[in-house]
Amino acid sequence: MEYLLAWRMALAKDLLARSDVGIAEVAERVGYGSASTFSTAFSRHVGRPPGRFARQG
């Protein structure tokens, strides 16, 4: 299960680095049913929210 989470978050980081992909679309692409659930998981795993990660690169 940890491997799947790490893979999803690595994919999410790559997608967020592209300016043309929004958080809701990233959440859907990596398998989350809602953007808020994805944001919570991303923040716990990466240490900052996906919006801030996308802006700061």
Helices and strands as residue ranges (DSSP letters): H 2-17, H 23-29, H 35-46, H 50-56
